[in-house]
Amino acid sequence: MQTNTPRRSTRGTRRTIRLTRRGRIALIVTGAVVAGTAVAVPLLTTDDEGESRPTSLVIPEGWRATQVYEAVDKTLALPPGTTRKSLAKANLKLPNDAEGNPEGYLFPATYPLGENPTPEKLLTAMVDTANMKFTGAPVAAGAQRNALNVYQAVTIASIVQAEAAAKEDMGKVARVVFNRLERGMPLQMDSTINYALGRSTLETTTNDTKIDSPYNSYQRMGLPPTPIDNPGDEAMSAAIDPTPGDWLFFVTVKPGDTRFTADYAEHQRNVAEFNRIQESASKEAQAK
């Protein structure tokens, strides 16, 4: 969420979004975004012949399933697409609501490869870890307390993971989601647009918000049909125990300065300040 408006007619032709967690990683000094692909993050050891081989795979918080598949392929030196194709025979223990889609349940953690690692073994370990984390009493009770099932709570956690600029903002972002749902407002989260378009970006245009997708939270009411990434513990905690507040809008004006408000006019002033900072940074970069 960035420049959300009560009435679509008041929105300009272009929207500038705040720095999402993934976007901050991709931001460079010029203010441009590097559209990077997922890379495996293996922990290496050296064998008797002096060659390095991976012993573990680190899956970061907030990676999408597509990034996890690519990381597994690279770590195991498999042809691209192998891990995705292995889903059919992995027999993953996913909730019924997932309908076979493991998004949200490939839990971010460090996974030992062990002997004879396969995509099926790694994906199973990730899903089993997620089930251990999500089906326990704290999460299940927290979801029920908020009139959610666990899958819905994971979906909210995935939005929080993508949208929060810092861990300390996660509870407030979760509260914005709940407040909007309770008021019958569309979520208007740019992270869901990015997911629909298979990208991570700092800019979302008006045309982007018109795409025909169940993940378009500008056009569709309620939660997206699945999680949009694989959230970690902090995001999940925020989703089941959001910070109390009346906020409906937020924007990260600059790193370390995310502003939450229930007042649309105040939000627009915050967005205007963000745009000024971005324009100034862009001009400085061009002058160098």
Steps between C-alpha positions, in 0.01 A plus 500: 500500500620843419274759339168333564198718435141483621381577146680380191410819312738699719806292410750629247634305209802377687553377852832492676526231761693479822801278543382148569729257675600347169523836332745635754738218422481581130533878539828650379639849540345626179154416627454238230390145565705200402258229393703216648421132482509262791837361590577194706654573837693182574730433794811334363755247618816368334529131420813281499584607145493869587171573325225700667158347524184633665397352831199717580260736325387828656153620398453869595177640640265634235621294206228389262458136405649571157817629665519195725466267201780679319722491808452125541576441133823701524613347827444145377640584154176396331356626170280808546140403572584164658383592849174648378429183304570290810196642681273239348690215663611675820170419679525810716277524806328825412168631637196438283465872432839498327372269225850365447671839485781514761529882495517615861603156626861486380619622836809724503780327688831318454453148362779238514536317170600168652586201286351479151292818520205536264249778435230285654694460824574871529146611419362246748732632771383856433132412509540280808676790676217736403239257630690466827511880531148578381284222642619538859287656770632859480430548130180297488361678805610839369335438166177391666508805727500718188223298330747346252606154407873427499530527122348848507740597778794380289367705208489813717849422631629479142363848427656632819831342405495671161367837612675574830809715462636374834414234753370761742244607238354153451234523770376832364489372142297202620263738676450696178402174328250415774358852512441503127342156500271595788388817320434325172781691329723347232847428635670695219837337568759545228670179614205301366529680165870416490417137570243488222754646257787283624723792591638708785499872434487840665241636259145401422300682235127552469500255209659241728209534742258412220643157420256211494631279779362350821810653665399853400407638840394828341227332296415206728369512855640292782821301516680366194427132428839381629795639692729717285830383650634284780486695827720456804427487872480878555251554219289211624500638853385837364221336300348331805568782746493833313590822677192690624422807290258661258741531205376459143801631304877487516799608298873474560610857439867406535688206653411476867201735466177315427193708578164348589178697512123471489470840332512499121606866472792437735594195298504703181737750662727213600491364145581845361804517729609156384470608137706813567775295661501255210512777239784674683698177523444434130619849402811465718582167341459640149726794583789275598 
